[in-house]
Amino acid sequence: MSAPVYQHPDGHEITIGAGLLTACTSEGTAVSLPIGPAGLRDVAAKLLAAADEMEATE
């Protein structure tokens, strides 16, 4: 089972499930990377830091 974690209005999405982080374009091209709980936490921390940095430069 995959859970969407991000869905762009144009159809792009990122899902997590079955130990995979999958990014899919609106055209259906997908790439999946194996990831576990520690990797998810690391990615989450980096995404939060990137969002903070983007907001600071707006």
PDB file of N, CA, C and O in Angstrom:
ATOM      1  N   MET A   1       0.842  -1.187   0.000  1.00  0.00           N
ATOM      2  CA  MET A   1       0.000   0.000   0.000  1.00  0.00           C
ATOM      3  C   MET A   1       0.880   1.240   0.000  1.00  0.00           C
ATOM      4  O   MET A   1       1.820   1.335   0.789  1.00  0.00           O
ATOM      5  N   SER A   2       0.587   2.181  -0.869  1.00  0.00           N
ATOM      6  CA  SER A   2       1.342   3.427  -0.953  1.00  0.00           C
ATOM      7  C   SER A   2       0.497   4.570  -0.420  1.00  0.00           C
ATOM      8  O   SER A   2      -0.696   4.673  -0.707  1.00  0.00           O
ATOM      9  N   ALA A   3       1.133   5.416   0.355  1.00  0.00           N
ATOM     10  CA  ALA A   3       0.454   6.594   0.899  1.00  0.00           C
ATOM     11  C   ALA A   3       1.022   7.837   0.232  1.00  0.00           C
ATOM     12  O   ALA A   3       2.225   8.081   0.330  1.00  0.00           O
ATOM     13  N   PRO A   4       0.188   8.638  -0.448  1.00  0.00           N
ATOM     14  CA  PRO A   4       0.694   9.874  -1.041  1.00  0.00           C
ATOM     15  C   PRO A   4       1.142  10.846   0.052  1.00  0.00           C
ATOM     16  O   PRO A   4       0.423  11.080   1.024  1.00  0.00           O
ATOM     17  N   VAL A   5       2.324  11.399  -0.119  1.00  0.00           N
ATOM     18  CA  VAL A   5       2.817  12.409   0.823  1.00  0.00           C
ATOM     19  C   VAL A   5       2.860  13.789   0.172  1.00  0.00           C
ATOM     20  O   VAL A   5       2.984  14.806   0.856  1.00  0.00           O
ATOM     21  N   TYR A   6       2.755  13.812  -1.161  1.00  0.00           N
ATOM     22  CA  TYR A   6       2.722  15.089  -1.883  1.00  0.00           C
ATOM     23  C   TYR A   6       2.021  14.852  -3.210  1.00  0.00           C
ATOM     24  O   TYR A   6       2.329  13.896  -3.922  1.00  0.00           O
ATOM     25  N   GLN A   7       1.073  15.731  -3.541  1.00  0.00           N
ATOM     26  CA  GLN A   7       0.399  15.681  -4.834  1.00  0.00           C
ATOM     27  C   GLN A   7       0.354  17.088  -5.411  1.00  0.00           C
ATOM     28  O   GLN A   7      -0.254  17.986  -4.828  1.00  0.00           O
ATOM     29  N   HIS A   8       0.994  17.276  -6.547  1.00  0.00           N
ATOM     30  CA  HIS A   8       1.019  18.566  -7.229  1.00  0.00           C
ATOM     31  C   HIS A   8      -0.241  18.686  -8.079  1.00  0.00           C
ATOM     32  O   HIS A   8      -0.708  17.682  -8.617  1.00  0.00           O
ATOM     33  N   PRO A   9      -0.798  19.877  -8.215  1.00  0.00           N
ATOM     34  CA  PRO A   9      -2.006  20.051  -9.029  1.00  0.00           C
ATOM     35  C   PRO A   9      -1.853  19.575 -10.481  1.00  0.00           C
ATOM     36  O   PRO A   9      -2.841  19.221 -11.124  1.00  0.00           O
ATOM     37  N   ASP A  10      -0.618  19.566 -10.996  1.00  0.00           N
ATOM     38  CA  ASP A  10      -0.384  19.123 -12.374  1.00  0.00           C
ATOM     39  C   ASP A  10      -0.296  17.604 -12.503  1.00  0.00           C
ATOM     40  O   ASP A  10      -0.132  17.090 -13.609  1.00  0.00           O
ATOM     41  N   GLY A  11      -0.404  16.881 -11.393  1.00  0.00           N
ATOM     42  CA  GLY A  11      -0.412  15.425 -11.459  1.00  0.00           C
ATOM     43  C   GLY A  11       0.830  14.722 -10.948  1.00  0.00           C
ATOM     44  O   GLY A  11       0.833  13.496 -10.837  1.00  0.00           O
ATOM     45  N   HIS A  12       1.870  15.450 -10.637  1.00  0.00           N
ATOM     46  CA  HIS A  12       3.070  14.827 -10.082  1.00  0.00           C
ATOM     47  C   HIS A  12       2.770  14.389  -8.651  1.00  0.00           C
ATOM     48  O   HIS A  12       1.966  15.026  -7.969  1.00  0.00           O
ATOM     49  N   GLU A  13       3.407  13.306  -8.184  1.00  0.00           N
ATOM     50  CA  GLU A  13       3.182  12.918  -6.799  1.00  0.00           C
ATOM     51  C   GLU A  13       4.366  12.144  -6.226  1.00  0.00           C
ATOM     52  O   GLU A  13       5.180  11.572  -6.951  1.00  0.00           O
ATOM     53  N   ILE A  14       4.425  12.151  -4.918  1.00  0.00           N
ATOM     54  CA  ILE A  14       5.410  11.373  -4.175  1.00  0.00           C
ATOM     55  C   ILE A  14       4.630  10.478  -3.224  1.00  0.00           C
ATOM     56  O   ILE A  14       3.741  10.937  -2.507  1.00  0.00           O
ATOM     57  N   THR A  15       4.977   9.196  -3.227  1.00  0.00           N
ATOM     58  CA  THR A  15       4.313   8.249  -2.333  1.00  0.00           C
ATOM     59  C   THR A  15       5.350   7.473  -1.534  1.00  0.00           C
ATOM     60  O   THR A  15       6.521   7.396  -1.908  1.00  0.00           O
ATOM     61  N   ILE A  16       4.891   6.901  -0.425  1.00  0.00           N
ATOM     62  CA  ILE A  16       5.732   6.043   0.403  1.00  0.00           C
ATOM     63  C   ILE A  16       4.951   4.763   0.655  1.00  0.00           C
ATOM     64  O   ILE A  16       3.775   4.808   1.014  1.00  0.00           O
ATOM     65  N   GLY A  17       5.603   3.627   0.468  1.00  0.00           N
ATOM     66  CA  GLY A  17       4.971   2.350   0.756  1.00  0.00           C
ATOM     67  C   GLY A  17       5.880   1.192   0.404  1.00  0.00           C
ATOM     68  O   GLY A  17       6.720   1.297  -0.490  1.00  0.00           O
ATOM     69  N   ALA A  18       5.710   0.097   1.104  1.00  0.00           N
ATOM     70  CA  ALA A  18       6.478  -1.131   0.847  1.00  0.00           C
ATOM     71  C   ALA A  18       7.987  -0.880   0.890  1.00  0.00           C
ATOM     72  O   ALA A  18       8.743  -1.505   0.147  1.00  0.00           O
ATOM     73  N   GLY A  19       8.422   0.034   1.759  1.00  0.00           N
ATOM     74  CA  GLY A  19       9.848   0.321   1.884  1.00  0.00           C
ATOM     75  C   GLY A  19      10.417   1.133   0.737  1.00  0.00           C
ATOM     76  O   GLY A  19      11.633   1.173   0.552  1.00  0.00           O
ATOM     77  N   LEU A  20       9.549   1.786  -0.041  1.00  0.00           N
ATOM     78  CA  LEU A  20       9.994   2.566  -1.194  1.00  0.00           C
ATOM     79  C   LEU A  20       9.465   3.996  -1.110  1.00  0.00           C
ATOM     80  O   LEU A  20       8.340   4.231  -0.670  1.00  0.00           O
ATOM     81  N   LEU A  21      10.286   4.938  -1.537  1.00  0.00           N
ATOM     82  CA  LEU A  21       9.896   6.326  -1.748  1.00  0.00           C
ATOM     83  C   LEU A  21       9.809   6.474  -3.267  1.00  0.00           C
ATOM     84  O   LEU A  21      10.808   6.298  -3.965  1.00  0.00           O
ATOM     85  N   THR A  22       8.617   6.799  -3.783  1.00  0.00           N
ATOM     86  CA  THR A  22       8.406   6.831  -5.223  1.00  0.00           C
ATOM     87  C   THR A  22       7.959   8.220  -5.657  1.00  0.00           C
ATOM     88  O   THR A  22       7.023   8.789  -5.095  1.00  0.00           O
ATOM     89  N   ALA A  23       8.638   8.756  -6.661  1.00  0.00           N
ATOM     90  CA  ALA A  23       8.248  10.020  -7.285  1.00  0.00           C
ATOM     91  C   ALA A  23       7.757   9.695  -8.683  1.00  0.00           C
ATOM     92  O   ALA A  23       8.393   8.940  -9.418  1.00  0.00           O
ATOM     93  N   CYS A  24       6.615  10.274  -9.045  1.00  0.00           N
ATOM     94  CA  CYS A  24       5.989   9.991 -10.333  1.00  0.00           C
ATOM     95  C   CYS A  24       5.637  11.306 -11.021  1.00  0.00           C
ATOM     96  O   CYS A  24       5.086  12.213 -10.397  1.00  0.00           O
ATOM     97  N   THR A  25       5.960  11.405 -12.311  1.00  0.00           N
ATOM     98  CA  THR A  25       5.606  12.592 -13.082  1.00  0.00           C
ATOM     99  C   THR A  25       4.149  12.493 -13.522  1.00  0.00           C
ATOM    100  O   THR A  25       3.534  11.432 -13.415  1.00  0.00           O
ATOM    101  N   SER A  26       3.608  13.583 -14.008  1.00  0.00           N
ATOM    102  CA  SER A  26       2.229  13.581 -14.494  1.00  0.00           C
ATOM    103  C   SER A  26       2.075  12.683 -15.722  1.00  0.00           C
ATOM    104  O   SER A  26       0.965  12.261 -16.045  1.00  0.00           O
ATOM    105  N   GLU A  27       3.187  12.387 -16.410  1.00  0.00           N
ATOM    106  CA  GLU A  27       3.147  11.508 -17.578  1.00  0.00           C
ATOM    107  C   GLU A  27       3.244  10.032 -17.199  1.00  0.00           C
ATOM    108  O   GLU A  27       3.128   9.160 -18.060  1.00  0.00           O
ATOM    109  N   GLY A  28       3.459   9.748 -15.901  1.00  0.00           N
ATOM    110  CA  GLY A  28       3.525   8.361 -15.448  1.00  0.00           C
ATOM    111  C   GLY A  28       4.915   7.801 -15.294  1.00  0.00           C
ATOM    112  O   GLY A  28       5.066   6.637 -14.922  1.00  0.00           O
ATOM    113  N   THR A  29       5.939   8.589 -15.568  1.00  0.00           N
ATOM    114  CA  THR A  29       7.307   8.130 -15.345  1.00  0.00           C
ATOM    115  C   THR A  29       7.573   8.123 -13.849  1.00  0.00           C
ATOM    116  O   THR A  29       7.321   9.113 -13.162  1.00  0.00           O
ATOM    117  N   ALA A  30       8.085   6.997 -13.343  1.00  0.00           N
ATOM    118  CA  ALA A  30       8.293   6.877 -11.903  1.00  0.00           C
ATOM    119  C   ALA A  30       9.710   6.405 -11.593  1.00  0.00           C
ATOM    120  O   ALA A  30      10.336   5.691 -12.377  1.00  0.00           O
ATOM    121  N   VAL A  31      10.189   6.821 -10.442  1.00  0.00           N
ATOM    122  CA  VAL A  31      11.450   6.321  -9.914  1.00  0.00           C
ATOM    123  C   VAL A  31      11.197   5.974  -8.446  1.00  0.00           C
ATOM    124  O   VAL A  31      10.601   6.756  -7.706  1.00  0.00           O
ATOM    125  N   SER A  32      11.654   4.803  -8.044  1.00  0.00           N
ATOM    126  CA  SER A  32      11.473   4.352  -6.668  1.00  0.00           C
ATOM    127  C   SER A  32      12.831   4.095  -6.035  1.00  0.00           C
ATOM    128  O   SER A  32      13.733   3.538  -6.661  1.00  0.00           O
ATOM    129  N   LEU A  33      12.958   4.513  -4.782  1.00  0.00           N
ATOM    130  CA  LEU A  33      14.190   4.314  -4.032  1.00  0.00           C
ATOM    131  C   LEU A  33      13.863   3.593  -2.741  1.00  0.00           C
ATOM    132  O   LEU A  33      12.894   3.945  -2.069  1.00  0.00           O
ATOM    133  N   PRO A  34      14.653   2.586  -2.376  1.00  0.00           N
ATOM    134  CA  PRO A  34      14.416   1.933  -1.098  1.00  0.00           C
ATOM    135  C   PRO A  34      14.729   2.897   0.042  1.00  0.00           C
ATOM    136  O   PRO A  34      15.716   3.631  -0.003  1.00  0.00           O
ATOM    137  N   ILE A  35      13.875   2.883   1.064  1.00  0.00           N
ATOM    138  CA  ILE A  35      14.075   3.784   2.199  1.00  0.00           C
ATOM    139  C   ILE A  35      13.434   3.174   3.435  1.00  0.00           C
ATOM    140  O   ILE A  35      12.371   2.558   3.362  1.00  0.00           O
ATOM    141  N   GLY A  36      14.085   3.351   4.548  1.00  0.00           N
ATOM    142  CA  GLY A  36      13.562   2.867   5.820  1.00  0.00           C
ATOM    143  C   GLY A  36      13.218   4.025   6.733  1.00  0.00           C
ATOM    144  O   GLY A  36      13.307   5.183   6.327  1.00  0.00           O
ATOM    145  N   PRO A  37      12.831   3.729   7.952  1.00  0.00           N
ATOM    146  CA  PRO A  37      12.439   4.785   8.885  1.00  0.00           C
ATOM    147  C   PRO A  37      13.524   5.846   9.110  1.00  0.00           C
ATOM    148  O   PRO A  37      13.219   7.039   9.141  1.00  0.00           O
ATOM    149  N   ALA A  38      14.769   5.430   9.263  1.00  0.00           N
ATOM    150  CA  ALA A  38      15.849   6.400   9.487  1.00  0.00           C
ATOM    151  C   ALA A  38      16.027   7.299   8.261  1.00  0.00           C
ATOM    152  O   ALA A  38      16.240   8.503   8.401  1.00  0.00           O
ATOM    153  N   GLY A  39      15.943   6.724   7.077  1.00  0.00           N
ATOM    154  CA  GLY A  39      16.063   7.506   5.851  1.00  0.00           C
ATOM    155  C   GLY A  39      14.921   8.491   5.701  1.00  0.00           C
ATOM    156  O   GLY A  39      15.123   9.631   5.285  1.00  0.00           O
ATOM    157  N   LEU A  40      13.711   8.044   6.043  1.00  0.00           N
ATOM    158  CA  LEU A  40      12.558   8.944   5.981  1.00  0.00           C
ATOM    159  C   LEU A  40      12.725  10.119   6.934  1.00  0.00           C
ATOM    160  O   LEU A  40      12.411  11.256   6.583  1.00  0.00           O
ATOM    161  N   ARG A  41      13.217   9.849   8.133  1.00  0.00           N
ATOM    162  CA  ARG A  41      13.441  10.931   9.095  1.00  0.00           C
ATOM    163  C   ARG A  41      14.493  11.907   8.587  1.00  0.00           C
ATOM    164  O   ARG A  41      14.351  13.118   8.757  1.00  0.00           O
ATOM    165  N   ASP A  42      15.552  11.387   7.964  1.00  0.00           N
ATOM    166  CA  ASP A  42      16.617  12.232   7.427  1.00  0.00           C
ATOM    167  C   ASP A  42      16.076  13.114   6.296  1.00  0.00           C
ATOM    168  O   ASP A  42      16.348  14.314   6.255  1.00  0.00           O
ATOM    169  N   VAL A  43      15.313  12.515   5.385  1.00  0.00           N
ATOM    170  CA  VAL A  43      14.715  13.280   4.287  1.00  0.00           C
ATOM    171  C   VAL A  43      13.764  14.340   4.832  1.00  0.00           C
ATOM    172  O   VAL A  43      13.767  15.479   4.365  1.00  0.00           O
ATOM    173  N   ALA A  44      12.952  13.969   5.817  1.00  0.00           N
ATOM    174  CA  ALA A  44      12.003  14.916   6.412  1.00  0.00           C
ATOM    175  C   ALA A  44      12.739  16.117   7.013  1.00  0.00           C
ATOM    176  O   ALA A  44      12.327  17.260   6.815  1.00  0.00           O
ATOM    177  N   ALA A  45      13.811  15.864   7.734  1.00  0.00           N
ATOM    178  CA  ALA A  45      14.574  16.951   8.351  1.00  0.00           C
ATOM    179  C   ALA A  45      15.169  17.872   7.284  1.00  0.00           C
ATOM    180  O   ALA A  45      15.173  19.092   7.442  1.00  0.00           O
ATOM    181  N   LYS A  46      15.668  17.285   6.205  1.00  0.00           N
ATOM    182  CA  LYS A  46      16.262  18.088   5.136  1.00  0.00           C
ATOM    183  C   LYS A  46      15.201  18.893   4.388  1.00  0.00           C
ATOM    184  O   LYS A  46      15.455  20.025   3.976  1.00  0.00           O
ATOM    185  N   LEU A  47      14.007  18.311   4.211  1.00  0.00           N
ATOM    186  CA  LEU A  47      12.919  19.051   3.568  1.00  0.00           C
ATOM    187  C   LEU A  47      12.461  20.217   4.432  1.00  0.00           C
ATOM    188  O   LEU A  47      12.204  21.305   3.916  1.00  0.00           O
ATOM    189  N   LEU A  48      12.358  20.004   5.735  1.00  0.00           N
ATOM    190  CA  LEU A  48      11.989  21.093   6.642  1.00  0.00           C
ATOM    191  C   LEU A  48      13.025  22.212   6.603  1.00  0.00           C
ATOM    192  O   LEU A  48      12.666  23.389   6.570  1.00  0.00           O
ATOM    193  N   ALA A  49      14.298  21.855   6.606  1.00  0.00           N
ATOM    194  CA  ALA A  49      15.360  22.861   6.547  1.00  0.00           C
ATOM    195  C   ALA A  49      15.306  23.628   5.226  1.00  0.00           C
ATOM    196  O   ALA A  49      15.498  24.844   5.204  1.00  0.00           O
ATOM    197  N   ALA A  50      15.044  22.919   4.125  1.00  0.00           N
ATOM    198  CA  ALA A  50      14.953  23.582   2.823  1.00  0.00           C
ATOM    199  C   ALA A  50      13.759  24.531   2.780  1.00  0.00           C
ATOM    200  O   ALA A  50      13.857  25.623   2.220  1.00  0.00           O
ATOM    201  N   ALA A  51      12.632  24.125   3.367  1.00  0.00           N
ATOM    202  CA  ALA A  51      11.451  24.998   3.405  1.00  0.00           C
ATOM    203  C   ALA A  51      11.741  26.249   4.227  1.00  0.00           C
ATOM    204  O   ALA A  51      11.368  27.353   3.830  1.00  0.00           O
ATOM    205  N   ASP A  52      12.399  26.083   5.360  1.00  0.00           N
ATOM    206  CA  ASP A  52      12.759  27.235   6.189  1.00  0.00           C
ATOM    207  C   ASP A  52      13.662  28.194   5.428  1.00  0.00           C
ATOM    208  O   ASP A  52      13.485  29.410   5.494  1.00  0.00           O
ATOM    209  N   GLU A  53      14.634  27.641   4.703  1.00  0.00           N
ATOM    210  CA  GLU A  53      15.560  28.473   3.927  1.00  0.00           C
ATOM    211  C   GLU A  53      14.830  29.211   2.805  1.00  0.00           C
ATOM    212  O   GLU A  53      15.093  30.388   2.557  1.00  0.00           O
ATOM    213  N   MET A  54      13.910  28.514   2.126  1.00  0.00           N
ATOM    214  CA  MET A  54      13.149  29.161   1.060  1.00  0.00           C
ATOM    215  C   MET A  54      12.306  30.305   1.595  1.00  0.00           C
ATOM    216  O   MET A  54      12.240  31.368   0.978  1.00  0.00           O
ATOM    217  N   GLU A  55      11.658  30.096   2.742  1.00  0.00           N
ATOM    218  CA  GLU A  55      10.844  31.145   3.339  1.00  0.00           C
ATOM    219  C   GLU A  55      11.684  32.339   3.761  1.00  0.00           C
ATOM    220  O   GLU A  55      11.243  33.483   3.651  1.00  0.00           O
ATOM    221  N   ALA A  56      12.883  32.079   4.239  1.00  0.00           N
ATOM    222  CA  ALA A  56      13.755  33.157   4.696  1.00  0.00           C
ATOM    223  C   ALA A  56      14.228  34.039   3.547  1.00  0.00           C
ATOM    224  O   ALA A  56      14.571  35.201   3.763  1.00  0.00           O
ATOM    225  N   THR A  57      14.250  33.503   2.325  1.00  0.00           N
ATOM    226  CA  THR A  57      14.731  34.281   1.187  1.00  0.00           C
ATOM    227  C   THR A  57      13.595  34.911   0.395  1.00  0.00           C
ATOM    228  O   THR A  57      13.846  35.596  -0.597  1.00  0.00           O
ATOM    229  N   GLU A  58      12.358  34.695   0.808  1.00  0.00           N
ATOM    230  CA  GLU A  58      11.219  35.291   0.089  1.00  0.00           C
ATOM    231  C   GLU A  58      11.034  36.736   0.454  1.00  0.00           C
ATOM    232  O   GLU A  58      10.125  37.390  -0.057  1.00  0.00           O
TER     233      GLU A  58
END
